Amino acid sequence: MNIGREYLKTVTQRFTDAKITTEKAIEQLTERELFWSPNEESNSIAIIIKHMSGNMVSRWTDFFTSDGEKPYRNRDDEFVEDSKTKEQVMELWELGWNTFFTALKDIDEEHLLKTITIRNEPHSVIEAIERQMYHYSYHVGQIIYIAKNLKSSDWKSLTIPRKSK
């Protein structure tokens, strides 16, 4: 068994699972709910998606040859609501994930220990992948938590539903 190949297969599947599970939560939401936030200091699901997409595009475009924090990225703008429709939000979602999965497909096992930079700091490709696993999981959890709260008793389980009482 090639450990590097198995690692890449496994992380690709885990990221795919996170994407699909999140989409199942988003599908349950109305457009209005997608843009809802509990207060001015909290992010809506739409904002979280915009931020994740910005991060994915910045981190994974030309990641072997350029810093993961691109000069054109304005992270603060990712937290400003400018999308108007669910369709626009989902286009950002797909752009980010497509950029990330395309980069992940281009990684071979011999690349895993190669050094890349993120914010002028060296990372092995494995470290960069794991950094993103943590980051994306954090936001996926936020999205699902918000969606579940919004849907309340109308929530449809994303995995194994609880047994009825």
N, C-alpha and C positions, 0 to 999 in steps of 0.2 A: 504494500500500500504506500502510495506517495502522500506523505503527510501534508505537504504544501497544497497539493491538488484537493485533498479532502477538506482542508481548512477553507479554501476558497469556495468549494461547493457548499459547505455548511454555512458560512457567513452569507453567501448569496441567498440561500434558502431562508435564513433567519430574517434578513432584510426584506425579502419577498413576503414572508409571513406578516411582518410588521406593516408593510404597505397595504396588503389585502385586508388585514384586520381593521386597520384605520379606515379604509374605504367602506367597510361594512358599517362602521359607526357613522360616517359622514352621510351615507345613503339614507340613513334614518332621519336626517335633519332637514328642516325646511331652509330655504335661503335665509330667512330672517334669523333663524337659530344659528346658522353658520357665522353670522356677524355679531352675535350677542356676546357681551362681556359683563361680568358682575359689577364692575366699577371702572373708573378711569385708569387705575393702575394695573388692571388685569388685561390680558390679551384675549381676543376672540379666537375661535378656531381658524378663521380666515387669516388673521395676523400670524398665528403660529405656522400655518402652512406657507405663508409668504416668506417668513424667516427661514423655515427649513429649506425651501426652494433656493433662496438666495445663498444659503450656506452650501448646499449641494453643488450648485453651479460654480461658485467660487472655489470650493475645495477640490473639485474633481475635473475641472476643465484644465487640460494640459498639466496635470498634477505631477508628472515626472520631470517637467522642465521649468515650471514656474511655481512661485509660492502659492500656497492654498488660500491665502488672503489676497485676492486680486485688487489692484489699485482702483478698478472701476466699481468695486462693491462699496455700497454705502449701507452698512449694517443698521444704522439708526433709521433709515428710510423703510427698512423692512417692518418696522413697528408702527408705521403710519398706514391707516386704512385708506386704500385708494381703489381697491377692487369694488365693483358694484354688484356683481352677480356670482352665483355659485359656479357657473361655467368658467368665468375668469379665474376664480380661485382654483378650480380643478385643472385648468390649463397650467397654472404655476406649479401645482402639485406634480403633474406629469412631466413638466420640463425638468424639475429638480430630480425626480426619480430616474428619468431616462438618462440624464447626464451622469448620475451616479452609477447606474447599472451598466452603462456603456463603458465607463472607466473600469469598473470591476471586472468586466469581461476581458479587458485588455491586459489584466494582470496575470502573469504566469508565476509559477512557484518560485522561479529564480529571482523574481522582482520583490518578493516578500521582505527581504532584509535590506533592500536598496534604501538609501536615505533620500527623503524628500523634505521639503520645508513647509511649515504652516506658521504664519506670523513670525517669520525669520527664525523659527526654532526647528532643529532637525528632528525628524521622526522616521522610524522605519515604516515601510508600507503597512506592515502588520499593526504598528502603533496607530497609524492614521486610520486604518479600518476600524480598529477597536475604539478609537476616540469617537468616530462617527456612530458606532453601535451604541455607545453610551448616550451621545447627544440626541440621536434620533429616537431612541427608546424613551428618553426623558420627555420629549415632545409628543410622541405617540401616546404615552400615558396621560398627558395633559388633555389631549384631544378626546380620548375615550372617556376620561373622567367628566369633562364638561358635557359631552354628548349624552352620557348616561344620566347625569343630573337633569339635563334639559328634558329628556324623554320620560324620566321617572317611571311610572307604571307601564308606559307604552314601550319601554326599552326591550329590544330583541337581543338576546344574548349573542355574543360574538364567538364564543367558544362552546364549552359544555354548560348548558343551562343548569341552574340550581334545581334541585328536586322541589316539587310543590309541597307545601306544608299541609 
